[in-house]
Structure formats: C-alpha cells, structure tokens
Amino acid sequence: MPPAAAPQRPTVLVIEPDIHLGDIVAEFLEHSGLAVRRAGSGAEALAPHRDAPAPDAVVVAWSMQGVSGQQLLNRLHDRWPGAIFVVIAGQEPPRLRAAARHRCWDAVVHKPFSLRVLARTVHGQLTAARDRAADRDRARTARRSSVTRKTHKLLATAT
C-alpha cells in the first residue's frame, strides 16, 4: 500500500511593503506550519502574472503607498473571495472602522504585535473557516439524505 500523502499546508500570502517586517512575518508563519508567499505591495499581489492558486489566507498591511487599505481589500476580495483576510494596522484609523462595517477582513492585528499573536490569529481564522465549511457540508448532506428518505417513503406508499 502506498504511503498516505502528507496533508497540504494552508497557503498564506503576506503583503507588507516594509521588506524586513514582511520577511520576518513570512518566516515566522512558515515556521508555524504554513506555506507562505510574499508580495511587497498590493499591485505586486494583484499583478496579472501571479497565477498561483488562491491563498487560503492573506495577511495585509492596512497602509500601503498608492492604494488605500479599503481599495486593496476590495480588490483582494474580488480576486480571492474565499480567502481569510488578516489586516496589520498601526492604529485604528477611521477608514479601518468604516471597513469593519463592510466586513472586508476577518481579523485585525495592531502594531506593535507579537508574531505569536499574529500566527495564532491566522491559524485560528483558518480553523474557523474549515469548521464553517465542514458544518455547511454536513448540513448539505443531511438535507440530501432527508430528501432521499422522503422520496423513498413516497415511492413506497405509492406502490
């Protein structure tokens, strides 16, 4: 019997314009068990040549040169609607509060932050998303099973 394939690690895209901070975050998340891709800007993350599969999660700096955090999150959501979004923010600017109303992100980590807290936040959000998907699958299966039982019952009473 061939050995079972190792489970695929969730992929996280880290979008951080500060090269040093982005590299540190990416390295820590990789050591925490995640597959990590890096982008230094929103434009780089959204570039047409980036045809890599959709990430499971995106860790994105709220402040970027040339694009507002809200605009970037909207574009990222359009590109990867099923991804988890974790925002790194220096403080809670009014635009970030406004974005909260639109639910553009799943979690916010404020600077200064602990890398452990960031990793725990990303892992927690990924786990919650997997649990929600499993719940939806179970509910869908239960509905199909219920419909099948009802159909069999109707067929049995019709004969």
VENMO-V314314 format. One record per pair of residues at least 4 apart in sequence whose ideal C-beta (glycine too) atoms are under 8 Angstrom apart, sorted by the first residue. I is the first residue (numbers start at 0). GAP is how many residues later the second one is. D is the distance in Angstrom with one decimal. If there is no record, write none. Layout:
BEGIN
i->I gap->GAP d->D
i->I gap->GAP d->D
END
This chain:
BEGIN
i->7 gap->27 d->7.9
i->8 gap->24 d->6.1
i->8 gap->25 d->5.8
i->8 gap->26 d->4.5
i->9 gap->24 d->5.6
i->9 gap->25 d->6.9
i->9 gap->46 d->4.1
i->9 gap->47 d->6.6
i->9 gap->116 d->5.2
i->10 gap->23 d->7.2
i->10 gap->24 d->4.6
i->10 gap->25 d->7.5
i->10 gap->26 d->6.6
i->10 gap->42 d->7.1
i->10 gap->44 d->4.6
i->10 gap->45 d->5.2
i->10 gap->46 d->7.6
i->11 gap->17 d->5.5
i->11 gap->22 d->4.8
i->11 gap->23 d->7.1
i->11 gap->24 d->5.3
i->11 gap->25 d->7.4
i->11 gap->43 d->5.9
i->11 gap->44 d->6.7
i->11 gap->45 d->4.6
i->11 gap->46 d->7.2
i->11 gap->47 d->6.1
i->11 gap->110 d->6.2
i->12 gap->23 d->7.8
i->12 gap->24 d->4.9
i->12 gap->25 d->7.7
i->12 gap->26 d->6.4
i->12 gap->32 d->6.3
i->12 gap->42 d->4.1
i->12 gap->44 d->7.5
i->12 gap->45 d->4.8
i->12 gap->46 d->7.3
i->13 gap->8 d->5.6
i->13 gap->11 d->5.3
i->13 gap->12 d->4.7
i->13 gap->15 d->6.9
i->13 gap->22 d->6.1
i->13 gap->23 d->7.3
i->13 gap->24 d->5.4
i->13 gap->25 d->7.2
i->13 gap->44 d->8.0
i->13 gap->45 d->4.8
i->13 gap->46 d->8.0
i->14 gap->7 d->7.8
i->14 gap->24 d->4.7
i->14 gap->25 d->7.7
i->14 gap->26 d->7.1
i->14 gap->27 d->6.3
i->14 gap->29 d->7.8
i->14 gap->30 d->4.9
i->14 gap->43 d->6.5
i->14 gap->44 d->7.1
i->14 gap->45 d->4.4
i->14 gap->46 d->6.4
i->14 gap->49 d->7.7
i->14 gap->57 d->7.8
i->15 gap->5 d->5.5
i->15 gap->6 d->3.3
i->15 gap->9 d->6.2
i->15 gap->22 d->7.9
i->15 gap->24 d->7.2
i->15 gap->43 d->7.5
i->15 gap->44 d->7.7
i->15 gap->45 d->4.9
i->15 gap->72 d->7.0
i->16 gap->5 d->7.4
i->16 gap->23 d->5.7
i->16 gap->24 d->5.8
i->16 gap->44 d->6.2
i->16 gap->47 d->5.6
i->16 gap->48 d->6.5
i->17 gap->4 d->6.0
i->17 gap->43 d->7.5
i->18 gap->4 d->6.2
i->18 gap->21 d->6.5
i->19 gap->4 d->6.4
i->20 gap->4 d->6.2
i->21 gap->4 d->6.1
i->21 gap->16 d->6.0
i->21 gap->18 d->6.6
i->22 gap->4 d->6.1
i->22 gap->15 d->7.4
i->23 gap->4 d->6.3
i->23 gap->91 d->7.2
i->24 gap->4 d->6.2
i->24 gap->34 d->6.5
i->24 gap->63 d->7.9
i->24 gap->90 d->6.9
i->24 gap->93 d->6.7
i->25 gap->4 d->6.3
i->25 gap->10 d->4.6
i->25 gap->12 d->5.2
i->26 gap->4 d->6.4
i->26 gap->9 d->7.9
i->27 gap->4 d->6.4
i->27 gap->87 d->4.3
i->27 gap->90 d->7.4
i->27 gap->91 d->6.1
i->28 gap->5 d->4.8
i->28 gap->7 d->5.2
i->28 gap->30 d->7.3
i->28 gap->89 d->7.5
i->28 gap->90 d->5.9
i->28 gap->93 d->6.5
i->29 gap->4 d->6.2
i->29 gap->5 d->7.3
i->29 gap->6 d->4.7
i->31 gap->87 d->4.2
i->31 gap->90 d->7.9
i->31 gap->91 d->6.8
i->32 gap->90 d->7.8
i->33 gap->23 d->7.8
i->33 gap->88 d->7.0
i->33 gap->89 d->7.8
i->36 gap->15 d->6.5
i->36 gap->18 d->6.7
i->38 gap->5 d->4.3
i->38 gap->6 d->3.8
i->38 gap->11 d->7.8
i->39 gap->4 d->5.4
i->40 gap->4 d->7.0
i->40 gap->23 d->6.1
i->40 gap->24 d->7.4
i->40 gap->25 d->7.4
i->41 gap->4 d->6.0
i->41 gap->18 d->7.7
i->41 gap->22 d->5.4
i->41 gap->24 d->7.7
i->41 gap->25 d->5.0
i->41 gap->30 d->4.2
i->41 gap->33 d->7.0
i->41 gap->34 d->7.6
i->42 gap->4 d->6.4
i->42 gap->23 d->7.2
i->42 gap->24 d->7.5
i->43 gap->6 d->7.7
i->44 gap->5 d->6.8
i->44 gap->13 d->7.8
i->44 gap->15 d->8.0
i->44 gap->31 d->7.1
i->45 gap->4 d->7.2
i->45 gap->29 d->5.9
i->45 gap->30 d->7.3
i->45 gap->33 d->6.3
i->53 gap->25 d->7.7
i->53 gap->26 d->4.4
i->53 gap->28 d->6.7
i->53 gap->29 d->6.1
i->54 gap->25 d->6.4
i->54 gap->28 d->5.6
i->55 gap->27 d->6.4
i->55 gap->28 d->6.6
i->55 gap->70 d->6.0
i->55 gap->73 d->7.7
i->56 gap->26 d->6.1
i->56 gap->27 d->4.1
i->56 gap->28 d->7.4
i->56 gap->29 d->6.5
i->56 gap->65 d->5.5
i->56 gap->68 d->6.5
i->56 gap->69 d->5.8
i->57 gap->18 d->5.9
i->57 gap->22 d->6.9
i->57 gap->25 d->5.3
i->57 gap->26 d->7.2
i->57 gap->27 d->5.2
i->57 gap->28 d->7.2
i->58 gap->27 d->4.8
i->58 gap->29 d->6.5
i->58 gap->59 d->7.1
i->58 gap->63 d->6.4
i->59 gap->9 d->7.7
i->59 gap->12 d->6.7
i->59 gap->13 d->7.1
i->59 gap->16 d->6.9
i->59 gap->25 d->6.6
i->59 gap->26 d->7.4
i->59 gap->27 d->5.9
i->59 gap->28 d->7.0
i->60 gap->8 d->7.8
i->60 gap->26 d->7.8
i->60 gap->27 d->5.1
i->60 gap->28 d->7.9
i->61 gap->7 d->3.9
i->61 gap->25 d->5.1
i->61 gap->26 d->6.6
i->61 gap->27 d->4.1
i->61 gap->28 d->7.3
i->61 gap->31 d->7.4
i->61 gap->34 d->6.0
i->61 gap->46 d->8.0
i->62 gap->6 d->6.5
i->62 gap->26 d->7.5
i->62 gap->27 d->6.4
i->63 gap->4 d->8.0
i->63 gap->5 d->7.0
i->63 gap->8 d->6.2
i->66 gap->4 d->5.0
i->66 gap->5 d->4.9
i->67 gap->4 d->6.9
i->67 gap->27 d->6.6
i->68 gap->4 d->6.1
i->68 gap->18 d->6.9
i->68 gap->20 d->7.7
i->68 gap->26 d->6.5
i->68 gap->27 d->6.7
i->68 gap->30 d->6.9
i->69 gap->4 d->6.4
i->69 gap->25 d->5.7
i->69 gap->28 d->7.2
i->69 gap->29 d->5.1
i->69 gap->32 d->8.0
i->69 gap->34 d->6.8
i->70 gap->4 d->6.4
i->71 gap->4 d->6.1
i->72 gap->4 d->6.2
i->72 gap->12 d->6.4
i->72 gap->14 d->7.5
i->72 gap->26 d->6.5
i->72 gap->31 d->4.1
i->72 gap->32 d->6.2
i->73 gap->4 d->6.5
i->73 gap->30 d->6.7
i->74 gap->4 d->6.4
i->75 gap->4 d->6.1
i->75 gap->7 d->7.3
i->75 gap->9 d->6.7
i->76 gap->4 d->6.0
i->76 gap->6 d->7.9
i->76 gap->8 d->7.3
i->76 gap->27 d->6.4
i->83 gap->22 d->4.9
i->83 gap->23 d->7.9
i->83 gap->38 d->7.5
i->83 gap->41 d->4.5
i->83 gap->42 d->6.0
i->83 gap->45 d->5.6
i->84 gap->19 d->6.8
i->84 gap->20 d->4.3
i->84 gap->21 d->5.4
i->84 gap->22 d->7.9
i->85 gap->19 d->6.9
i->85 gap->20 d->6.4
i->85 gap->21 d->4.8
i->85 gap->22 d->7.4
i->85 gap->23 d->6.4
i->85 gap->32 d->7.4
i->85 gap->35 d->5.8
i->85 gap->36 d->5.6
i->85 gap->39 d->6.4
i->86 gap->9 d->7.2
i->86 gap->18 d->4.7
i->86 gap->20 d->7.3
i->86 gap->21 d->4.7
i->86 gap->22 d->7.3
i->87 gap->20 d->7.9
i->87 gap->21 d->5.5
i->87 gap->22 d->8.0
i->87 gap->23 d->6.6
i->87 gap->25 d->7.1
i->87 gap->30 d->7.5
i->88 gap->4 d->7.2
i->88 gap->7 d->5.6
i->88 gap->19 d->5.6
i->88 gap->20 d->7.5
i->88 gap->21 d->5.6
i->88 gap->22 d->6.9
i->89 gap->20 d->7.4
i->89 gap->21 d->4.8
i->90 gap->19 d->6.8
i->90 gap->20 d->7.8
i->91 gap->4 d->5.5
i->91 gap->5 d->6.2
i->91 gap->16 d->7.7
i->91 gap->18 d->7.0
i->92 gap->4 d->7.5
i->93 gap->4 d->6.3
i->94 gap->4 d->6.3
i->95 gap->4 d->6.8
i->95 gap->12 d->7.0
i->96 gap->4 d->7.7
i->97 gap->4 d->7.5
i->98 gap->5 d->4.7
i->98 gap->6 d->6.7
i->99 gap->4 d->7.9
i->99 gap->5 d->7.7
i->105 gap->19 d->5.0
i->106 gap->14 d->5.1
i->106 gap->17 d->7.9
i->106 gap->18 d->5.6
i->108 gap->4 d->4.7
i->108 gap->8 d->6.4
i->108 gap->9 d->5.2
i->108 gap->12 d->5.7
i->112 gap->4 d->5.6
i->112 gap->5 d->5.7
i->113 gap->4 d->7.0
i->114 gap->4 d->6.2
i->115 gap->4 d->6.1
i->116 gap->4 d->6.2
i->117 gap->4 d->6.5
i->118 gap->4 d->6.1
i->119 gap->4 d->5.9
i->120 gap->4 d->6.3
i->121 gap->4 d->6.4
i->122 gap->4 d->6.2
i->123 gap->4 d->6.3
i->124 gap->4 d->6.3
i->125 gap->4 d->6.4
i->126 gap->4 d->6.3
i->127 gap->4 d->6.4
i->128 gap->4 d->6.4
i->129 gap->4 d->6.3
i->130 gap->4 d->6.3
i->131 gap->4 d->6.5
i->132 gap->4 d->6.4
i->133 gap->4 d->6.3
i->134 gap->4 d->6.3
i->135 gap->4 d->6.2
i->136 gap->4 d->6.3
i->137 gap->4 d->6.2
i->138 gap->4 d->6.4
i->139 gap->4 d->6.5
i->140 gap->4 d->6.1
i->141 gap->4 d->6.2
i->142 gap->4 d->6.4
i->143 gap->4 d->6.3
i->144 gap->4 d->6.4
i->145 gap->4 d->6.4
i->146 gap->4 d->6.2
i->147 gap->4 d->6.4
i->148 gap->4 d->6.2
i->149 gap->4 d->6.3
i->150 gap->4 d->6.3
i->151 gap->4 d->6.1
i->152 gap->4 d->6.4
i->153 gap->4 d->6.1
i->154 gap->4 d->6.7
END
